[in-house]
Amino acid sequence: MMLDYNSLLLALGVSTACLAVTLMGGWLVRRAETVLLTATVGLVFVVSGIFVYSGYVDRPEIGFGIANFVLFHAGFATIWGAGRQFLTGRLPLPGIAIRALAAMTFSIVPLLSGYDGLAFISDNLAIALLLFATARQYWLARAEAPAPILGITALYTLTGISFVLCAAVLISDGKLVLGKAPSNWAEDLSLAVCIAGMTGIGALSLALHQWRLAARHRLEAITDPLTGLLNRRALFDQYGTRPMGSTTAVIVFDIDHFKSVNDRFGHASGDRVIKAFAAELATHCRAGDIAARLGGEEFALVLKETMPGRAELAAERIRRAFEAREIEIDDEVLTCTVSVGVAPGRAKSLDFDAMLSAADKALYAAKRGGRNRVELAGHLEAVPVEASRTAS
């Protein structure tokens, strides 16, 4: 029976070590996924704890017991930290330390007091709580990729339940002093569940991070890297040749005299001006509006559910805000302006490309009219500043 138990323990150690190596390999390929590194560190602690525990099984000395508890709780607390990092994007080092130390104290104090049976009950319950807490982190993140995340949540929960069973059997036996490692059907079952759980969690974790990598690539393909806004491709992918409703407006912006900024201050300063305008544009976006960088110093804004006359007033507010913005470049304070073309929604629906073309024509009319102004497509009349003040 003990041979079978040791075989299961060895199998668990090997499967956990293989999972750690696999996750480490994944992190080496994708350094941005630091959650893989955090999980690897946790698994290294757990693997070390497994092999120390195998020594305790053969020689139940207090030193082996303490080392086993320290390694196990450090490992499972770090694995919880990886789950938290997956959810929030931040590594919760204080949270890991607090949980590890609390679990260690909960288990080691009874062991030092001579109640090794109580110590193993506490150990199993502490590990179960850490596993349940880890499952909760993934459950909260389930919207990102429901299928693999729900699988990981279920496996962490089942593994936690197996540790609860181990504690329950020890409690039912009523032995606070064992003098040896626990040996019962729940321990064997828990080892089998852990082996299956580690294998499943490893496979699902790799699938999840591959999905995340693909999602990041998709996001990068539609995002302008300098400003974080959507790019031209994303804008056309979203709207294409779809007819635009009568309450949808398209606004095009072009930063005035941008070439002279690049020539005078350099391209890095030009990038700063572009980012400043992108920030201004994003600030004035309502929920549902779409802001994009079309290329160079040209931007577009698609306004949804806009009442007649509101698009040009919104464009004027953005023009005035950018004109008032001070941009620090090389110990100088630079102010820039923007020309704007507006294609408001019309009773007769036009497709997106036609509305963008109309806004472009209005933009060039604004340029010809002296720049730093808003022009309305169709009428090509400047928006009165007094009207924008009234709307504000």
N, C-alpha and C positions, 0 to 999 in steps of 0.2 A: 504494500500500500504506500509506504514511504517512498519507494523507488518510483512509483507512478506519480506521486506528488512532486518529487524532485524533477522528474521528466517534464511535467507540466510547467514547473517553475523555470526550467532551462528553456523550454519552448517560448515562454512568455518573454524571457530576457532576450532571446535571439530575435523574436518578432519585433519587440520594441526597439532594439538596437538597429534593425534593418529600417524601421520607420524613421528613426532619427537620422540615419545616413541619407535616406531618400529625401527627407525634408531639407537637410543641409545642402544636398545637391540642387534642390529646387531654389534655395536661397542664393547659391553661388551663381546660378544662371540668371536669376531675377533679384538683384540686390535691393531693389525698391521694396520687395515684399519682406520687410523685416519681421513680420509676424511669423514667418517660417523659421527664422533664426531663433526667435523667442521660444517657439514650440520645441525646436531641437534642443535647446538648453534644458528645458523642462524634462524632455525625454531622457537626456543623458543622466540627469539626477535620478530619474525613476529606474533606469537600467542599472545604475550603480547600486541603488537601494535593493533591487531584486537580487543581485549577486551577493550583497552583504547579508540579505535575509536567508539566502541559501546556506551561508555559513552559520547563521543562527539556528537553522533547522538541525544542522549536525552538532553544533556546540552552542547551546542556549545560554551564552554569557551576556551579561548586562551591557558590555561594550558594543557587541554586535547589535543588540536591541536598540540602543540609543542611536548608533550610526544609521541603522535602518530607518528609524522614525525621522531623523533629521533629513536624510536623503529623499525619502518618500514625500514628506510634507513640503520640502523645498521644490521638488519636482512637480507635484500636483498644483501647488500654488502658482508656479511659473506657467503651467499649462492653462490655468485660469487666466493668468495675465495675458497669454497669447489670445485667448478668446475675447478678452476685454479690448485688446489692441485691435483685433479684427473689427470689432464693433465701432470703436471710437477713433481709431487711427493713432492713438497715443499709448505708449507703454506705461502701465501704472505701477512703477517700481515701489512706491510706498504701500500700495494695496497688496502687492505680492509679499512684501516683507511682513506686513501685519498678519496676513492670513497664515503664512508659513510659521511664524513665531507662535501664534495662538494655537495652531494645530500641534506643534512640537511640545509646547507646555502642557496641553491637554493630554498628551500621550506619555511624555517622559516622566512627569511628576509621579503618576501611579507606579511606573516601572521602578523608579528610584526608591519608592516607598515599599517595594517588595510585592506589589500586587500586579504581577505581569498579565494576569487574565483581564483585569480591569484596564490595563494599559492597551491591550490589543482590541478590547471593545471600543475604547476611546479612539484608537488609531483608525479602525474601520469606519467609525462614524465621522471622524474628521475628513478622511479621504472621500467618503460619500458626499459630504456637504460641499467639498471643493469641486467634485465632479458635477453635482447638481448646479452649482453656481456657474460652472463652465458651460453646461448645457444651456443655461438661461442666457448667457451672452450671445450664443449663436441663435437662439430662438428670437431674440430681439432684433437680430440682423437678417431674419429670414426673407424679408422682402427683396433683398439683393439677388438671391438665387435660391428660390424656395426648395427645389428638389434636393440638391446636395446638402444644403444647410439643415433641412429637416432631418435628413439621414444622420448627419453628425450629431444633432441634438438628441435624437433617439438613442444612438449608441452610447453617448456620454451618460444619458439617463439610465439606460439598462446596466451599464457598468457600475454606476453609483448604487443602483438597487442591489447588485450582487454583493457589494461591501456592506450594505445594511443587513442583508441576510446573514453574513458572517458574524456581525455584531449580535444579531438576534439569537443565533444558535448559541453563542457564548453566554449570552444573558440567560437563556433558558436552561443551560447547564448549571448556572449558578456558581461557577468556579472563578473566584477572584484571583486565585493563585494557581498557575498551571505548571511552572517549572520547565516548560518546553514550548515549542512553537505550536499554535493551534492546529489540530488535525481533525477535520470532519467533512461531511459531504458538502457543506456550504463553501468551505475553502477550495475544494476541488472544482465546484461549479464556478466560483468566482474566477479562478485561474482560467478556466475554459472560456468564460465570457470575456475576460480581459484580452485573451489571445485573439478571439474573433473580433472584439471591439477595436483593438489596436489596428488590426488589418483593415477593417472597414473604414475606420476614421482616417487612416493613411490614404486609402484609395480615394475617398470622398474629398479629403483636403486637397490632394493634388488636382482632382477634377475641378474643385472650387477655385483654386488659384489659377488654373489654366483659363477658366471662364472669366475670372477677374482680369487676367492679362489681355484676353481678347476684347473684353469690354473697354479696357483702357485704350487699346489700339483703335477701337471704333470711335471713342471719344476724341482721341488725338486727331483722327482723320477729319472730324467735323469742327474742330476748335482752332481758332487762331492762336498760335503759341505765344505771341507777344502780349496780347490783350486779354486772352481768356474768353473773348466773345466767340460766337459762332463764326465760321468762315463762309465765303461765297458759296462753296459747294453745298454746305449744310442748308443754307437759305433756299437754294434752288431745289435741293432734295425734299425739303419740307413743303414748299409751295408749288414748285414745278410750273405746270401750265394750268393749275387749278383756278377756277374763277374766284375772284375776291368779292366778298360781300359789300353791300353798300355802306356798311359801318366800319370797313377796314381801310386804313390809309397806309401809304408807303412814303417814307421820308428818306432822302439821300443827303448826306453831309460831305463836305470836302474842306479840309483845313487850308486856309488861305496862305499863299506864299510859303508853302512847306519846303520847297526846294531851297529857298534862301536860308531857311533854318538849318538844313543839312549842310549847305555850303559854308555857312558862317560858324556853326558850332560843332558840326560833325554828326555822323549817323547815330551815335549813341544818344546824343541830345535830341535828335529827331525822334528816336524811339520813345524818349521820355514824354515828348509832346503828344505822340500818338496814344500812349498809355494814359496820359492826363485826360485827353478827350474821351477815350473809351470809358474811363471811370465816371466822367460826367454823364455820358450817355446811359451807363448802367444805373446811375443814381436816379435818373428821371424815368426809368422804365417802370411801368405798372405790372402787376401780375398778369401774365398772358401776353404781354408785348414781347417782341423778338428783336434783339439788337445784334448786328453782325458787322464784321469788318469785311468790306468787299475787296480790299487790296490797297496797298500803299497808304495814302491818307484819306481814303474814301470809306464811308460807313453808311449803313442803312438801318432804319428802324421801321418795323411793321407794327402799327397800332391796331389793336382789336377793339371792337365795340366802342367806336369813337363817334360822338355826335358831330353833325356838320359844323365846321368852323373850328373844332377843337384841335385838329391835327396841326394846322398852321400855327396856332397859339402855343401848342406844346413845342413845336420846332423853334419858335421865337424864344421861349423860356430857356431851351438848351443853348441857343446861340448866345443869349445874354449871359448865361452862367459861365460859359467857356470864355467869353470875352473878359469877364471879371476875374477869371482864375489866374493866379500868379504862379509861374513855373520857374523854380530856381535852377539856373544852369550856369556853371562856371562863375560863381559869385555874382551873377547877374540875375535880375528878375525879368523873366520874359512873359509877355502877354501875347496871345494869339487869337485869331478870329476864325470863323467858319462860315462858309456859304452853304445855303440849304435850298433844296428843291422838294416840294410837297405835292404828292398825287393823292388827293382825298378820295374817299369812297364815292362811287357814282351809282345812280339809279340803274343804269345799264352795266351789268357786271363785266369787268375786264379780267383777263388772266394776270398772274403775277408779273410775268415778263413785260407785258404791255404797261402795267402801272409803274414798274421800275424804270422803263424807258421814258415814260411821261415825267417822272420825278427827275430823271437825269437831264431832260431838256430844260426843266425849270431851274435845275442847278446851274446849268451853263448860262441861262439867262441872268441868274443872280451874279455869276462871275462877270458877265459883260456889263451888268448894271453897277459895278463898283465893289463887289464882294461884301462880306460881312452883312448879309441880308438874307431874308427868306422870300422865295418866289413860289407862287402857287401855279401848278400845272393847269394849262387851259386858259387861264386869265392872265398869267404872267404879271401879276401885280404884287408889289411888295406888301407884306403884312404891316399895317400901322403899329408902331411901337406902343401907342396909346391904348390900342385894343388889348395888347398882351398885358399891359399894366392893369387894365380893368379886370382881365381874367384872373390875374394873380391875386 
